[in-house]
Amino acid sequence: MGGKMKKLFAILCLGLIVGGCESENPVIQCGGYSVEITMSQDGETLNANINGDEMVLTHAISASGARYVGELNDTIVTLWNQGNDWTMFLNDDAPIECTSK
């Protein structure tokens, strides 16, 4: 994992310690979706378990923060992170703000 991605993951994990980051797999709540996140070693992919459905999201270009995009059951899923904040987008629908669990 590159230095920037290691720092991002460390900040994310530190931000979620109170919410249950006892493992290296932080869990966030995005609306009605529970999302467990596992970052790849190189930071290029993010594995997500969304309400029990596993998917892989790929790192995408972002003006700021880190953005990961993938497809699950014909739905384009985007997870965007800036600092300790995560936002989820399903297709082109309105953003879903996420909180630590």
C-alpha positions in Angstrom: 0.0 0.0 0.0 1.4 3.4 -0.9 2.2 5.9 1.8 -0.8 8.1 1.0 -3.2 5.1 1.1 -1.6 3.7 4.3 -2.1 7.1 5.9 -5.7 7.3 4.7 -6.5 3.8 6.0 -4.9 4.6 9.3 -6.9 7.8 9.7 -10.1 6.0 8.7 -9.4 3.3 11.3 -8.5 5.8 14.0 -11.7 7.7 13.2 -13.7 4.5 13.6 -12.1 3.1 16.7 -15.0 4.3 18.9 -17.4 2.8 16.4 -15.9 -0.7 16.3 -12.7 -0.8 14.4 -11.2 -3.5 16.6 -10.4 -5.4 13.4 -8.7 -4.0 10.4 -12.1 -4.0 8.6 -14.0 -0.8 9.5 -17.8 -1.0 9.3 -19.8 2.1 8.3 -23.6 2.6 8.1 -24.8 4.3 4.9 -28.5 4.8 5.2 -30.0 1.3 5.5 -26.7 -0.3 4.3 -24.1 -1.8 6.6 -20.7 -1.7 4.8 -17.6 -3.6 6.0 -14.5 -2.3 4.2 -11.2 -4.1 3.5 -8.5 -2.2 1.7 -6.1 -4.1 -0.6 -2.4 -4.0 0.2 -1.7 -1.6 -2.7 -4.8 0.6 -2.1 -6.0 0.1 -5.7 -9.1 -2.0 -4.7 -11.5 -2.0 -1.8 -13.4 -5.1 -0.9 -16.8 -4.2 0.5 -19.5 -6.4 2.2 -22.7 -4.5 1.8 -25.6 -6.1 3.8 -24.0 -9.5 3.2 -23.2 -9.0 -0.5 -19.5 -9.1 -1.4 -18.0 -6.8 -4.0 -14.8 -5.3 -5.2 -14.5 -1.6 -6.0 -11.6 -0.2 -7.9 -9.8 3.1 -7.2 -11.0 5.9 -9.5 -9.8 9.4 -10.2 -11.0 11.9 -7.7 -10.3 15.7 -7.3 -10.1 15.2 -3.6 -10.3 12.2 -1.2 -10.4 8.6 -2.4 -13.1 7.2 -4.7 -13.8 3.5 -5.3 -16.3 2.3 -7.9 -17.8 -1.2 -8.6 -20.9 -2.9 -9.8 -23.2 -5.1 -7.6 -26.4 -6.6 -9.0 -26.6 -4.2 -11.9 -26.1 -1.2 -9.6 -23.0 1.0 -9.9 -21.7 1.5 -6.3 -19.4 4.4 -5.5 -17.7 4.8 -2.1 -16.0 8.1 -1.6 -13.8 9.0 1.3 -12.5 12.3 2.4 -10.8 12.4 5.8 -13.0 10.4 8.2 -16.1 10.9 6.1 -17.6 8.4 3.7 -20.4 8.8 1.2 -22.0 6.1 -0.9 -23.7 6.6 -4.3 -25.9 4.0 -6.0 -26.0 4.7 -9.7 -26.5 8.4 -10.1 -28.9 8.7 -7.2 -28.5 11.2 -4.3 -25.5 10.8 -2.0 -26.0 8.6 1.1 -24.0 9.9 4.0 -22.2 7.3 6.1 -21.4 7.1 9.8 -19.2 4.7 11.8 -21.0 1.9 13.5 
